[in-house]
Amino acid sequence: MNKNLLKGKIVSKGKNIETICEELEISKSAMYRKLNGSSYFNSKEIKKMIKCLELSNEEMNLIFFNQ
């Protein structure tokens, strides 16, 4: 996962970690574990993230599936 690209996209959409956590229905600690690579976003969370950040297919692939 490309955490820098994801964080940049969050900021560019005028959101922050707290609002994303609310939209994903996860705790801040769970979000930070996911951002730091000790846990992963599940498919439901990725779908919600695509919707709330208005990610294109290319952005989705770059953020979640390229290593």
DATASUL-V890362 format. One record per run of one state. SS is the DSSP state (helix for helix, strand for strand, loop for the rest). FROM is the first residue (numbers start at 1). TO is the last residue. Records with the same first field share a line. If there is no record, write none. Layout:
SS: FROM-TO ; FROM-TO
This chain:
loop: 1-2 ; 13-16 ; 25-27 ; 36-42 ; 54-56 ; 66-67
helix: 3-12 ; 17-24 ; 28-35 ; 43-53 ; 57-65
